[in-house]
Amino acid sequence: MKRLITLILLCSLAALTAGAQQSRLERQGTATRFVVDGKPFLVLGGELGNSSAACEEDIAQIFPKLERMGLNTVLVPAYWDLLEPEEGQFDFTLTDAVLEQARSHNLKVIFLWFGAWKNSMSCYAPLWFKADYKKYPRAYTKEGKPLEIASAFSDAVCQADKKAFSTWLKHIAEADREVGTVIMIQIENEIGMLEDARDYSPVADKAFQADVPAELVDYLTKHKKELHPQMLDKWQDNGGKVKGNWQELFGADLYTDEIFMAWHYAKYVEQLAQAARAIYDIPLYVNAAMDSRGRKPGEYPSAGPLAHLIDVWHCGAPSIDVLAPDLYDNGFTEWVAKYHLPGNPLFIPEIRLTDNDGVRAFYVFGEHDAMGFSPFSIEAAPEAPDSPLVQAYSKLRMLMPLLLRYQGQGATWGLLFDEQNKERVIMDGDLAITCSHDFILPWDQHGTDGAPWPEGGGLLLRLAPGEYIVAGSGMVLVFAKQTEKAQDEAEKQLGEDGFALAGTDASTAASTWKGARCGIGSVDEVTVDEAGNLHYVRRMNGDQDHQGRHVSIPGRGFSILHVKLYEYK
């Protein structure tokens, strides 16, 4: 009888655990991808503005719009001050409203825990917490000024934060375990010190003078060959020592202060992450405000989960799955490359809401096998069917089966162009694929009318040798054999009708042509079904492929094209 009871209990526990795994991460090739409800998944998301989930009426108004826009996921703040307005008294009204609306409108949810810190500050901590600064101390500047930033060195701060977080997450687990609406949790928001690179409170100063924890030194030693170059140089330039305080190991400057602070932020976050794993084991991430515009630590939020601190965060907070960038600066392609690192898949939870977001989403899924993309303040985006993001998400949702099938297989490329970055040449096997902004076409007057160029781009996906999907907006692709391109390097001078200008040499080919040429066999606009099968819409020939010379998608809309090539001599 005891054996039977034990078996029943074990089966019940297994069923409960299985129910908790509605979302997880898995590897395919070189990519890390979401699995949601048992199937691979890309986040076509949007993040609500900071105060847009602070009342039930706003939630009820916004979520239907997000469904109409074609999102599959919404990123939603969860506010500690509204969740626990009085110490020990919890109100889950807003959380329940989010779950109800998401389920009614076919949306998954990623919750953002606005706990002890939001954009460095402790503005979402409840008043009872903030007012009792002796029990819940603040961080201090070097001059001794207290900040509206809770101390990461206070166990009381961490325990209060963790208690609220855990209580809230237990409620989500009970409400969502069998449904799986919530697919990921962000812990805190844009952690980082401001005004100074580190906390100068007495307890922080004492920790700064102590030896660097052996846990971190052992990690750096073990992973020496894989360390971020900036971290490796910082350590090695100071002798690569394995014992000593923070300045003895890393030198005496702001960046050492930042490494020290990052360690303590990471250890703090790990406590919440471990609590989350025990309650509702779904993917976890932290987000970072960028170290941009030439600013120094403390001018930007110092010590957050920044790319150059990835080793500190991986060691200090191993339960976190992803370090994610919040992107508001120029240089989009450079920023995303910094965060697609070994052991850190690319997820963009927050990016400035602009008309360029549509092509940028295509780019990161094609170039970086991204897990997801999410413009900020999404409720402010237009929902018209012809708006760029709505068009982009419609095509990306259609492409999702193919993107997921080929994720991590080295078969996709992202394309993104503007007036300064007009062209990219992709070498694929024996092909040279010249990809450009569509404004480079001589008959497109937008390229020369003096107006700023919108970003154009998309993705290229190889289905088989000589067979591709080209998808996006505002781009032109020319396919040629590598030997063919080498023999015909000179750029032809074409007029607005697409023919050579009078008096120009239309061909600079070698006197004796060698090898085969690549031709465009067909270009078809297609749709893609849920199984990844292509369905013909129309043939894009004649003027639409410049009589077989190139493949193009004008910048006025988004398309999915199926391209078949052939060769001839």
Salt bridges, closest charged atoms under 4 A:
GLU26 OE1 - ARG24 NH1 3.23
GLU26 OE2 - ARG33 NE 2.94
ASP37 OD2 - LYS108 NZ 2.77
GLU67 OE1 - HIS105 ND1 2.93
ASP96 OD1 - HIS171 NE2 2.63
GLU148 OE1 - ARG138 NH1 3.24
ASP176 OD1 - ARG103 NH2 2.85
GLU195 OE1 - LYS145 NZ 2.75
ASP205 OD1 - ARG198 NH1 2.88
ASP211 OD2 - LYS243 NZ 2.95
GLU215 OE1 - LYS267 NZ 3.15
ASP253 OD1 - LYS234 NZ 3.10
ASP257 OD1 - ARG198 NE 3.83
GLU258 OE1 - HIS308 NE2 2.98
ASP281 OD1 - ARG277 NH1 2.91
ASP291 OD2 - HIS308 ND1 3.39
ASP321 OD2 - ARG277 NH2 2.72
ASP329 OD1 - ARG293 NE 2.53
GLU367 OE1 - ARG424 NH1 2.84
GLU383 OE1 - ARG68 NE 2.57
ASP428 OD1 - ARG462 NH2 2.87
ASP430 OD2 - LYS481 NZ 2.83
ASP438 OD1 - HIS437 ND1 3.29
ASP444 OD1 - HIS446 ND1 2.96
GLU455 OE1 - ARG360 NE 2.77
GLU467 OE2 - HIS562 NE2 2.64
GLU484 OE2 - ARG517 NE 3.01
ASP488 OD2 - LYS492 NZ 2.83
ASP524 OD1 - ARG539 NE 2.26
GLU525 OE1 - ARG538 NH1 2.63
ASP529 OD2 - HIS535 NE2 2.76
GLU567 OE1 - LYS481 NZ 2.68
